[in-house]
Amino acid sequence: MTSPQGFLGFWETTGSAKTFTHPLDPALLDAWVPRSARVLDYGCGYGRLTAELAGLGYGEVCGVDVSAALIARGRREHPELALMRCPGFPLPFGDGSFDAALLFAVLTCVPGDADQTAIARELGRLVRPGGVVYLSDVPLQGDALNRERYARFAERYGTYGVFETPDGGVFRHHPPQRLRGLLREAGFSVRKERTGVVGTLDGRTAERLQIIALREPVAAGPEPPPGPASG
Ligand SMILES: C[S@@+](CC[C@H](N)C(=O)[O-])C[C@H]1O[C@@H](n2cnc3c(N)ncnc32)[C@H](O)[C@@H]1O
């Protein structure tokens, strides 16, 4: 993970006491992820959605997060859950170990292109062909407050959509095509999208985008050359 510790430091301190807010859409989950699925909750925080999945009857769920403080909180709040701190890649799971992965409100906390790409690629490795990634994140907002802070921080971060919050967080809102492109580049094809409104960490509301994408089969290599003629 190449993020400067400054970004991750927030999630060990102030950010670890926040209440996270992106809701699962149970109907969407139901339609794409069977109860028998092995599900990875990447960037699980304190296990909010990992616990919700378990409550919905998903028997094999596992949450991982970069933040030691959030995982410690998750273990206190949900001692029955499999929550693991994983500070870097590769995660300690084999290729195709999961039938589905959640990526909820994580990319909005990852300002850098390279770190976002690394996360999408790691999910592309971990979700088996035919499996699903269910993403929920925040696209670029059109209101004056957001447009002002995107413009104010664009030069510092080199990306329109990245901004700082007064409590020390650094966040990113994305053009929707960027989220689709990250998934496509990691081997997923977008199958379903839903928009809606979500509460934010600072008590406002924002438009959110949810995407269901399917892991494509790994492309077959070139045909092997014909073997020596027999007879
Ligand atoms: C807003 S919380 C969402 C947590 C959880 N997915 C939920 O919806 O309840 C964002 C999570 O992303 C994690 N995170 C922050 N920076 C990250 C990074 N560079 N790479 C991976 N995860 C990161 C944080 O530790 C935090 O748990």
The ligand as an ORCA input file, in Angstrom:
! r2SCAN-3c Opt
* xyz 0 1
  C     -15.908      4.758      5.587
  S     -15.111      3.331      6.167
  C     -16.176      2.050      5.550
  C     -16.098      0.791      6.350
  C     -17.058     -0.315      5.936
  N     -16.833     -0.743      4.581
  C     -18.501      0.114      6.129
  O     -19.127      0.495      5.126
  O     -18.986      0.058      7.253
  C     -13.694      3.205      5.102
  C     -12.726      2.086      5.439
  O     -11.640      2.113      4.505
  C     -10.434      1.825      5.186
  N      -9.306      2.471      4.469
  C      -8.876      3.727      4.591
  N      -7.818      3.959      3.788
  C      -7.586      2.805      3.144
  C      -6.608      2.408      2.186
  N      -5.669      3.239      1.726
  N      -6.669      1.148      1.723
  C      -7.624      0.289      2.166
  N      -8.569      0.621      3.069
  C      -8.539      1.860      3.564
  C     -10.619      2.405      6.568
  O      -9.771      1.788      7.516
  C     -12.105      2.186      6.824
  O     -12.354      1.003      7.509
*
